[in-house]
Amino acid sequence: MDAIKAIGLYIEYIMKWGIDRNITLKGGASMSSQFQKGAQEVIELAIAYGKYQSVTHDTAQASEELLDGVGDYITCIVQAWRLGGGSAASFSKMLVDTIDAREEACHYAGINPGHKSLELMAQACVRGSVTIALVHAVDFVVFMTGTNLFCKATSQDFIAKALQQAWYEIKDRKGTMINGQFVKE
């Protein structure tokens, strides 16, 4: 399956998973709560990035943690988008279009968004902007793939793999949202 189709498929799965677990307005979830969760994921992503840069940590393990962090962050943004009334198709299109535009801009303008993207991802969560959060997440991935941190992956491939990993991590997670709190079974 190509990366664009995989991105769309996993976004649909993740949105449905959220509905099935009552991560809804009725269940007490909000766009704000998903952005708060997204900000927490940025912290974990920053830790993974630090490990990746460190010579004392296993690079393969740190790479997996980076994939996990990006997937978890985008999962939170997907849920915020859904809670705001957005569809899986519109999110997928926005994500793929953003990847294409940011890769092109970085390539032709010689821009390297670098690790500053992590800080901007957290700020976007504080502001509550799905679009800005997504742009900075993509910038971080473009930085990682463009600087050969993941030399054989395109940004689309990386995000598809990150969403796949996030999906496999949550798909069997049992529980439901009650009064704004996710209660695990």
Number of C-alpha atoms within 10 A of each C-alpha: 6 9 17 16 12 19 26 20 17 23 25 17 16 24 21 16 18 22 17 14 18 20 27 21 15 12 17 15 22 19 23 16 18 23 27 17 18 28 23 17 23 25 15 19 23 17 16 22 19 15 19 21 13 12 9 8 13 11 15 10 13 20 17 14 21 24 24 23 27 26 26 26 28 26 26 26 26 26 30 27 22 21 21 13 9 13 15 23 13 11 22 21 14 15 23 19 12 19 23 15 14 21 24 14 13 16 13 9 9 9 13 19 18 15 16 12 21 22 14 19 26 22 18 22 26 15 13 19 18 21 16 16 27 23 21 23 28 28 28 23 29 28 22 23 20 21 12 12 15 16 10 11 15 19 25 23 17 21 27 24 21 26 29 21 19 22 19 13 13 14 12 9 12 12 13 20 21 16 14 17 13 17 12 10 7
